Amino acid sequence: MENFGCRASQADGDAISAGLEALGACPADGSAAPDVVVVNTCSVTAEAERDARAYIRRVQRGNPNARIVVTGCYAQRAPDEVAALPGVFAVVGNSHKRQVASIALGSFHPQTAISPEQGRTSSTHENPSVAMATASAHFVSFASLASALNFIPSRLPGAPAFVLAGDIFAHSDFELPSLPSSAIERLAESSSAHRTRPTLKIQDGCGNRCTFCIIPSTRGNSRSLPRPQVLESVEQFISAGGQELVLSGINLGRWGRDLTPQLRFEDLLAEIFESTSLPRLRISSVEPMDWTDGLISLMRQYGQGRHPRLARHAHIPLQSGSDRVLRRMHRRYRPWHYADRLAKVCATCLDATIGADVMVGFPGETDEEFRESYDFIAAQPLTYLHIFPFSARPGTPGWALHSLDPVPASTVKERMAALNDLIQQKNLAFRSSLIGKQLSAVTLVSPKEKSANDIAARTSAMTDNFISVDIAGKLPPNLLVSVQITGLTPHGLFATIASEIRSIA
């Protein structure tokens, strides 16, 4: 299982893996070539799609007999393009992600995916083995699927890929389980670091229409996991001995707006803290306009103490610090709104880590506008940035803007380097300010020692304010510890154990 993209996409990959195991498949352990390779793709940038194509080609060259199934946002955006790649067995868009496991193992039945009154065959494919839904008819017909399924169990070399993708806007619920049981069962295993801090995906899709973004067309409208299911997953995590749970979504702050009765994200967080004993909750990216006073109040209430129950970490997408660029992007806030939210978060939680996404080279971005953005970022209490170049996405307004007024690649590179230098200085200053302090951290799966004689044994951990720490001594993963910060690593901190180890398992 190879995942590309955001944490929500990784959560989808975990659910697909769980589905494969439920049907009898075993995870590949590296000792033998896998029979099935599922590639869960991203489409947010052209580079993300190139990475997925390169990976698929490597798999096909190294393991030509593998059954390669491609899903995710790239599969939803351009299924025919993906299907044309050598060795691809099946392409399944986000619209039918629930069927990935059964398609991969050849146990898929059309009755599980379609209803006959809704279906018709796409006229865009001459080969009847390719079943593809169009925007006007989001399910394919029984006849077309039956034809395609004839070759799924043993596809011959050179046969066309099976394609199943449809109108993502026709979906009003989740396509996959939000927190598969396998993610809970493996909390204490040492197979991979992210298992220590699994992701509970509670929201999908996006109702915003930013000029540059293709995600709404690959994920659909905003959809929320119902409150009872969220709370049930949290309780299962607690019962398994979990310490830190990460909530994620495509537009997480919009959780609950589509439910009846309508709820708000902060309502859900408050109930989690009041009705469960969850040790720590971390929230992933939340848009600036969704950092309400109620959400910030929860940070104040639960982001305190030796072991804060709400992680002191806020990722707030910025994209640009120039008002003119934000307007062209159709972002729903101005720089002063963003600055106000950041100031309130920082005033609420001391030593909070604040991160942001910043796009460089949006069409028409002038030197003056970039300088405005640079100066704005320099003035904010940001501690890390995800800096990326504008990528024109087909079907978005940004595609046309890019053809009219592109920013030269050399200029984009220079601007990204300038921002990278700036944020490295800010990050170093922030980490330096933590030396001598005590922080709460969750132990992760540590990398293997270089040799059996390695004396400098260390444990990797993640602090509540999202700093990687190396703790002196060896500890098992999934422990909640207080650490004393003793120094700097190239990208994190050195620490020693400061107090008792806490585990509720």
C-alpha positions as CSV (number, residue, x, y, z in Angstrom):
1,M,0.0,0.0,0.0
2,E,1.6,3.2,-1.1
3,N,0.0,6.5,-0.1
4,F,0.7,9.9,-1.6
5,G,-0.6,13.3,-0.3
6,C,-2.3,14.5,2.9
7,R,-3.0,12.8,6.2
8,A,-6.6,12.3,5.2
9,S,-5.4,10.4,2.2
10,Q,-3.1,8.3,4.4
11,A,-6.2,7.5,6.5
12,D,-8.0,6.3,3.4
13,G,-5.0,4.1,2.7
14,D,-5.2,2.6,6.1
15,A,-8.9,1.8,5.5
16,I,-8.1,0.2,2.2
17,S,-5.4,-2.0,3.8
18,A,-7.9,-3.1,6.4
19,G,-10.3,-4.0,3.7
20,L,-7.7,-6.1,1.9
21,E,-6.8,-7.9,5.1
22,A,-10.5,-8.5,5.9
23,L,-10.8,-10.3,2.5
24,G,-7.8,-12.5,3.4
25,A,-4.8,-10.6,2.0
26,C,-1.6,-10.4,4.0
27,P,0.6,-7.3,4.2
28,A,3.8,-7.6,2.2
29,D,6.8,-7.9,4.6
30,G,9.5,-7.1,2.2
31,S,10.8,-10.7,1.9
32,A,8.9,-11.4,-1.3
33,A,7.4,-9.4,-4.2
34,P,3.8,-8.5,-3.4
35,D,0.9,-9.9,-5.5
36,V,-1.1,-6.7,-5.2
37,V,0.1,-3.1,-5.0
38,V,-2.4,-0.4,-4.3
39,V,-1.3,3.2,-5.2
40,N,-3.4,5.8,-3.4
41,T,-2.6,9.0,-5.3
42,C,-2.7,12.7,-4.8
43,S,-3.6,15.4,-7.4
44,V,-3.1,18.6,-5.6
45,T,0.0,19.5,-7.8
46,A,1.4,18.2,-11.0
47,E,4.5,17.1,-9.1
48,A,2.3,14.8,-6.9
49,E,0.9,13.2,-10.0
50,R,4.4,12.8,-11.5
51,D,5.6,11.1,-8.3
52,A,2.7,8.6,-8.5
53,R,3.4,7.8,-12.2
54,A,7.1,7.3,-11.4
55,Y,6.2,4.9,-8.6
56,I,3.9,2.9,-10.8
57,R,6.5,2.5,-13.4
58,R,9.1,1.4,-10.9
59,V,6.7,-1.2,-9.5
60,Q,5.9,-2.5,-13.0
61,R,9.6,-2.8,-14.0
62,G,10.6,-4.5,-10.7
63,N,7.5,-6.7,-10.3
64,P,5.8,-7.1,-13.7
65,N,3.4,-9.7,-12.4
66,A,2.0,-7.5,-9.6
67,R,-1.6,-6.5,-9.8
68,I,-1.4,-2.6,-9.6
69,V,-4.6,-0.9,-8.5
70,V,-4.6,2.9,-8.6
71,T,-7.0,5.0,-6.6
72,G,-7.2,8.4,-5.0
73,C,-7.5,11.9,-6.3
74,Y,-5.4,11.4,-9.5
75,A,-7.4,8.4,-10.3
76,Q,-10.6,10.5,-9.9
77,R,-9.3,13.4,-11.9
78,A,-7.8,11.6,-14.9
79,P,-8.7,7.9,-14.9
80,D,-8.0,7.3,-18.6
81,E,-4.6,8.9,-18.2
82,V,-3.8,6.6,-15.3
83,A,-5.2,3.5,-17.0
84,A,-2.8,4.1,-19.9
85,L,0.2,3.6,-17.7
86,P,2.0,0.2,-18.2
87,G,1.0,-2.5,-15.8
88,V,-2.0,-0.8,-14.3
89,F,-4.7,-3.5,-13.6
90,A,-7.5,-1.2,-12.4
91,V,-8.2,2.4,-11.7
92,V,-10.8,3.3,-9.0
93,G,-11.7,6.9,-8.4
94,N,-12.6,8.4,-5.0
95,S,-16.2,7.9,-6.0
96,H,-15.9,4.2,-5.6
97,K,-13.0,3.8,-3.2
98,R,-15.1,1.5,-1.0
99,Q,-14.7,-1.2,-3.8
100,V,-10.8,-1.0,-4.1
101,A,-10.1,-4.0,-1.9
102,S,-12.6,-6.3,-3.7
103,I,-11.5,-5.2,-7.1
104,A,-7.9,-5.7,-6.2
105,L,-8.6,-9.3,-5.1
106,G,-11.0,-10.1,-7.9
107,S,-14.1,-10.5,-5.6
108,F,-16.0,-7.4,-6.7
109,H,-19.6,-7.7,-7.7
110,P,-21.4,-5.0,-9.7
111,Q,-24.5,-5.1,-7.4
112,T,-22.4,-3.7,-4.6
113,A,-21.6,-0.5,-6.5
114,I,-24.5,0.4,-8.8
115,S,-28.2,0.5,-9.2
116,P,-29.5,-0.2,-12.8
117,E,-31.8,2.8,-13.0
118,Q,-28.8,5.1,-12.5
119,G,-26.4,3.5,-14.9
120,R,-25.4,3.8,-18.4
121,T,-22.2,3.0,-20.3
122,S,-19.8,5.9,-21.1
123,S,-19.5,6.6,-24.9
124,T,-16.0,7.7,-24.5
125,H,-14.5,4.2,-24.5
126,E,-14.4,2.0,-27.6
127,N,-13.3,-1.0,-25.6
128,P,-16.2,-2.5,-23.6
129,S,-13.8,-3.8,-21.0
130,V,-13.3,-0.3,-19.7
131,A,-16.2,0.7,-17.5
132,M,-16.2,4.4,-16.9
133,A,-18.9,6.6,-15.4
134,T,-19.4,10.1,-16.9
135,A,-20.3,13.3,-15.0
136,S,-23.9,13.0,-16.2
137,A,-24.3,9.4,-15.1
138,H,-22.2,8.6,-12.0
139,F,-22.6,4.8,-12.2
140,V,-21.9,2.4,-15.0
141,S,-24.3,-0.2,-16.3
142,F,-24.5,-3.8,-15.2
143,A,-23.6,-5.0,-18.7
144,S,-20.4,-2.9,-19.0
145,L,-19.3,-3.9,-15.5
146,A,-19.9,-7.6,-16.2
147,S,-17.8,-7.4,-19.3
148,A,-15.0,-5.7,-17.4
149,L,-15.2,-8.1,-14.5
150,N,-14.7,-11.1,-16.8
151,F,-10.9,-10.4,-16.9
152,I,-10.4,-9.1,-13.3
153,P,-9.2,-12.4,-11.7
154,S,-6.5,-13.1,-14.3
155,R,-5.9,-10.1,-16.5
156,L,-3.7,-11.0,-19.5
157,P,-0.7,-8.9,-20.5
158,G,-1.6,-6.0,-22.7
159,A,-5.3,-6.2,-21.7
160,P,-6.9,-2.8,-20.9
161,A,-7.3,-1.6,-17.4
162,F,-10.6,-1.8,-15.6
163,V,-11.7,1.8,-14.8
164,L,-14.4,2.7,-12.2
165,A,-14.9,6.4,-11.5
166,G,-17.9,8.6,-11.3
167,D,-19.5,11.8,-10.2
168,I,-18.0,12.5,-6.8
169,F,-20.6,15.2,-6.2
170,A,-23.3,12.5,-6.1
171,H,-21.9,11.1,-2.8
172,S,-23.2,12.4,0.5
173,D,-21.5,10.0,2.9
174,F,-18.0,8.6,3.6
175,E,-16.6,6.1,1.1
176,L,-14.4,4.4,3.6
177,P,-14.3,3.6,7.4
178,S,-12.8,6.5,9.3
179,L,-10.6,4.6,11.7
180,P,-10.2,0.9,10.6
181,S,-9.8,-1.6,13.4
182,S,-6.3,-2.6,12.2
183,A,-5.1,1.0,13.0
184,I,-6.2,0.4,16.6
185,E,-5.0,-3.2,16.9
186,R,-1.5,-2.2,15.8
187,L,-1.0,0.6,18.3
188,A,1.5,-1.4,20.3
189,E,3.3,-2.9,17.3
190,S,6.6,-1.5,16.0
191,S,5.9,-1.8,12.3
192,S,5.7,1.9,11.5
193,A,5.9,5.2,13.4
194,H,2.6,6.7,12.3
195,R,0.7,3.7,13.9
196,T,1.6,5.3,17.3
197,R,-0.5,8.3,16.4
198,P,-3.3,7.1,14.0
199,T,-5.5,9.4,12.1
200,L,-9.3,9.5,12.5
201,K,-10.7,11.0,9.4
202,I,-14.0,12.7,10.3
203,Q,-14.6,15.0,7.2
204,D,-14.2,14.8,3.5
205,G,-14.7,17.1,0.5
206,C,-14.7,20.9,0.4
207,G,-17.2,23.6,-0.4
208,N,-14.7,26.3,-1.1
209,R,-13.8,27.2,-4.6
210,C,-10.2,28.6,-4.4
211,T,-8.9,29.6,-7.8
212,F,-6.0,27.2,-7.8
213,C,-7.5,24.2,-6.1
214,I,-8.6,21.0,-7.8
215,I,-9.6,19.2,-4.6
216,P,-13.3,19.9,-4.7
217,S,-13.6,18.2,-8.1
218,T,-11.7,15.1,-6.8
219,R,-13.3,14.9,-3.3
220,G,-16.7,16.4,-3.8
221,N,-18.8,18.4,-1.4
222,S,-18.1,18.6,2.3
223,R,-19.3,15.5,4.2
224,S,-19.1,14.8,7.9
225,L,-18.7,11.6,9.8
226,P,-21.8,11.5,12.2
227,R,-21.0,12.4,15.8
228,P,-21.9,8.9,17.3
229,Q,-19.4,7.2,14.9
230,V,-16.7,9.7,15.8
231,L,-17.2,9.1,19.5
232,E,-17.3,5.3,19.0
233,S,-13.9,5.4,17.2
234,V,-12.5,7.6,20.0
235,E,-13.6,5.1,22.6
236,Q,-12.1,2.2,20.7
237,F,-8.8,4.0,20.5
238,I,-8.8,4.7,24.2
239,S,-9.7,1.0,25.0
240,A,-6.7,-0.1,22.9
241,G,-4.4,2.0,25.1
242,G,-3.9,4.8,22.6
243,Q,-2.3,8.1,23.8
244,E,-2.6,10.5,20.9
245,L,-5.3,10.6,18.2
246,V,-5.1,12.9,15.2
247,L,-8.3,14.3,13.7
248,S,-8.1,15.0,10.0
249,G,-10.3,16.0,7.1
250,I,-10.0,17.8,3.7
251,N,-11.7,20.9,5.2
252,L,-11.7,19.8,8.9
253,G,-13.2,23.0,10.4
254,R,-16.4,22.5,8.3
255,W,-17.2,19.3,10.2
256,G,-20.9,19.1,11.2
257,R,-22.2,21.9,8.9
258,D,-23.9,19.3,6.7
259,L,-25.4,17.2,9.5
260,T,-29.0,17.5,10.8
261,P,-29.2,19.1,13.2
262,Q,-26.2,21.2,12.2
263,L,-23.2,21.0,14.5
264,R,-19.8,22.8,14.7
265,F,-16.3,21.5,15.0
266,E,-15.8,22.9,18.4
267,D,-19.0,21.2,19.6
268,L,-17.5,17.9,18.7
269,L,-14.2,18.6,20.4
270,A,-15.9,19.7,23.6
271,E,-17.9,16.5,23.7
272,I,-14.8,14.3,23.1
273,F,-13.1,16.0,26.1
274,E,-16.1,16.0,28.3
275,S,-17.4,12.5,27.6
276,T,-14.2,10.5,27.1
277,S,-10.8,10.0,28.8
278,L,-8.8,10.5,25.6
279,P,-5.3,11.5,26.8
280,R,-4.4,13.7,23.8
281,L,-6.2,15.0,20.7
282,R,-4.3,16.7,17.9
283,I,-6.2,18.5,15.1
284,S,-4.7,18.8,11.6
285,S,-5.1,21.7,9.2
286,V,-8.0,24.1,9.9
287,E,-8.7,27.1,7.7
288,P,-8.3,30.6,9.2
289,M,-12.0,31.5,9.2
290,D,-12.8,28.3,11.1
291,W,-10.5,29.2,14.0
292,T,-13.5,30.5,15.9
293,D,-13.4,32.0,19.4
294,G,-15.1,28.8,20.6
295,L,-12.3,26.7,19.1
296,I,-9.6,29.0,20.6
297,S,-11.4,28.8,23.9
298,L,-11.0,25.0,23.9
299,M,-7.3,25.4,23.3
300,R,-7.1,27.6,26.4
301,Q,-9.1,25.0,28.4
302,Y,-7.5,21.8,27.3
303,G,-4.1,22.9,26.1
304,Q,-2.7,23.4,29.6
305,G,-1.0,21.3,32.3
306,R,1.8,18.8,32.3
307,H,0.1,16.6,29.7
308,P,-2.2,18.9,27.6
309,R,-5.2,17.0,26.3
310,L,-5.4,19.3,23.2
311,A,-2.1,19.5,21.5
312,R,-0.6,23.0,21.4
313,H,-0.3,22.9,17.6
314,A,-2.2,24.8,15.0
315,H,-1.7,24.4,11.2
316,I,-3.5,27.4,9.6
317,P,-3.2,27.6,5.8
318,L,-2.1,31.0,4.6
319,Q,-1.2,30.7,0.9
320,S,-0.1,34.4,0.6
321,G,0.4,37.4,2.9
322,S,-0.6,39.8,0.1
323,D,-4.1,41.0,0.1
324,R,-4.3,41.3,-3.7
325,V,-3.0,37.8,-4.2
326,L,-5.5,36.4,-1.7
327,R,-8.3,38.1,-3.5
328,R,-7.2,36.6,-6.9
329,M,-7.0,33.2,-5.1
330,H,-10.6,33.7,-3.9
331,R,-9.5,33.0,-0.3
332,R,-12.1,33.9,2.2
333,Y,-9.9,36.1,4.6
334,R,-7.6,39.0,4.5
335,P,-4.1,39.2,6.0
336,W,-5.3,41.1,9.0
337,H,-8.0,38.5,9.7
338,Y,-5.2,35.8,9.6
339,A,-3.0,37.8,11.9
340,D,-5.8,38.3,14.4
341,R,-6.4,34.5,14.6
342,L,-2.7,33.7,15.1
343,A,-2.4,36.3,17.8
344,K,-5.3,34.8,19.7
345,V,-4.1,31.3,19.4
346,C,-0.6,32.2,20.6
347,A,-2.0,34.3,23.5
348,T,-4.1,31.3,24.5
349,C,-1.3,28.6,24.4
350,L,2.3,29.5,25.3
351,D,4.9,27.6,23.3
352,A,2.3,26.6,20.7
353,T,3.7,25.6,17.3
354,I,2.0,27.4,14.4
355,G,2.4,26.2,10.9
356,A,1.1,27.4,7.5
357,D,0.9,26.5,3.8
358,V,2.4,29.1,1.6
359,M,2.1,29.1,-2.2
360,V,4.7,30.9,-4.3
361,G,4.4,32.1,-7.9
362,F,0.6,32.4,-8.1
363,P,-0.1,33.8,-11.6
364,G,0.6,37.5,-11.7
365,E,2.4,37.6,-8.4
366,T,4.7,40.7,-8.7
367,D,7.9,41.4,-6.8
368,E,5.9,43.9,-4.7
369,E,3.2,41.3,-3.8
370,F,5.8,38.7,-2.9
371,R,7.6,41.3,-0.6
372,E,4.2,42.0,1.0
373,S,3.8,38.2,1.7
374,Y,7.4,37.9,2.9
375,D,7.1,40.8,5.3
376,F,3.8,39.5,6.6
377,I,5.2,36.1,7.3
378,A,8.2,37.6,9.0
379,A,6.0,39.5,11.4
380,Q,3.9,36.5,12.4
381,P,4.6,33.9,15.2
382,L,5.0,31.1,12.6
383,T,7.4,28.3,13.4
384,Y,7.2,26.2,10.3
385,L,6.0,26.5,6.7
386,H,5.0,24.1,3.9
387,I,6.3,26.1,1.0
388,F,5.3,25.0,-2.5
389,P,5.1,26.5,-6.0
390,F,1.9,27.2,-7.8
391,S,0.9,24.3,-10.0
392,A,-1.7,24.9,-12.7
393,R,-4.5,22.3,-12.4
394,P,-6.7,21.4,-15.3
395,G,-10.3,22.6,-15.0
396,T,-9.5,25.3,-12.4
397,P,-9.6,29.1,-13.0
398,G,-5.9,29.0,-12.1
399,W,-5.2,27.0,-15.3
400,A,-6.3,29.9,-17.5
401,L,-4.6,32.5,-15.3
402,H,-1.3,30.6,-15.6
403,S,-1.4,30.7,-19.4
404,L,-2.0,34.5,-19.3
405,D,0.5,35.7,-16.7
406,P,2.9,33.0,-15.4
407,V,5.7,33.7,-13.0
408,P,9.1,32.5,-14.3
409,A,10.3,29.3,-12.8
410,S,13.7,30.9,-11.8
411,T,11.8,33.7,-9.9
412,V,9.7,31.1,-8.1
413,K,12.8,29.2,-7.1
414,E,14.4,32.4,-5.7
415,R,11.3,33.3,-3.7
416,M,10.9,29.8,-2.2
417,A,14.6,29.9,-1.1
418,A,14.1,33.3,0.5
419,L,11.0,32.0,2.5
420,N,12.9,28.8,3.4
421,D,15.8,30.8,4.9
422,L,13.3,33.0,6.8
423,I,11.4,30.1,8.3
424,Q,14.5,28.2,9.2
425,Q,15.6,31.2,11.3
426,K,12.2,31.5,13.0
427,N,12.1,27.7,13.7
428,L,15.6,27.7,15.2
429,A,14.7,30.6,17.4
430,F,11.5,28.8,18.6
431,R,13.3,25.5,19.3
432,S,16.1,27.3,21.1
433,S,13.5,29.0,23.4
434,L,12.4,25.5,24.6
435,I,15.8,24.5,26.0
436,G,15.5,23.9,29.7
437,K,11.7,23.5,29.6
438,Q,9.6,20.4,30.2
439,L,7.3,19.2,27.5
440,S,4.8,16.4,27.1
441,A,5.6,13.8,24.3
442,V,4.4,10.5,22.9
443,T,7.0,8.0,22.1
444,L,7.2,6.7,18.5
445,V,8.8,3.8,16.8
446,S,12.5,4.5,16.9
447,P,14.8,3.8,13.9
448,K,17.0,0.7,14.1
449,E,20.3,1.1,15.8
450,K,23.3,1.4,13.5
451,S,24.9,-1.6,15.2
452,A,24.5,-3.9,18.2
453,N,27.2,-1.9,19.9
454,D,25.5,1.4,19.5
455,I,25.9,3.0,22.9
456,A,23.9,6.2,22.2
457,A,20.5,4.5,22.4
458,R,17.7,7.0,21.8
459,T,13.9,7.0,21.5
460,S,12.0,9.1,19.0
461,A,9.0,11.0,20.3
462,M,6.7,13.8,19.3
463,T,5.9,16.6,21.7
464,D,2.4,18.0,22.1
465,N,3.6,21.2,20.3
466,F,4.7,19.1,17.3
467,I,8.5,19.0,17.8
468,S,10.5,15.8,17.1
469,V,12.6,14.9,20.1
470,D,15.4,12.3,20.7
471,I,15.1,11.0,24.2
472,A,18.1,9.5,25.9
473,G,17.5,5.7,26.5
474,K,15.3,3.1,24.9
475,L,11.5,3.2,25.5
476,P,8.7,1.3,23.8
477,P,6.3,3.3,21.5
478,N,3.0,4.7,22.5
479,L,4.0,6.0,25.9
480,L,3.1,9.5,27.2
481,V,6.1,11.0,28.9
482,S,7.3,14.3,30.3
483,V,10.7,15.3,28.9
484,Q,13.3,17.8,29.8
485,I,14.7,19.6,26.8
486,T,18.5,19.6,26.9
487,G,19.6,20.7,23.4
488,L,19.0,21.0,19.7
489,T,19.2,18.5,16.9
490,P,19.4,19.6,13.3
491,H,15.6,19.7,13.0
492,G,14.3,18.9,16.5
493,L,15.4,18.6,20.2
494,F,17.4,16.5,22.5
495,A,15.7,15.5,25.8
496,T,15.8,13.3,28.9
497,I,12.9,11.8,30.8
498,A,11.7,14.3,33.3
499,S,9.0,12.4,35.2
500,E,7.0,9.2,35.4
501,I,5.9,7.4,32.3
502,R,2.2,7.2,31.7
503,S,0.3,4.5,29.9
504,I,-3.4,3.6,30.2
505,A,-3.2,0.3,28.3
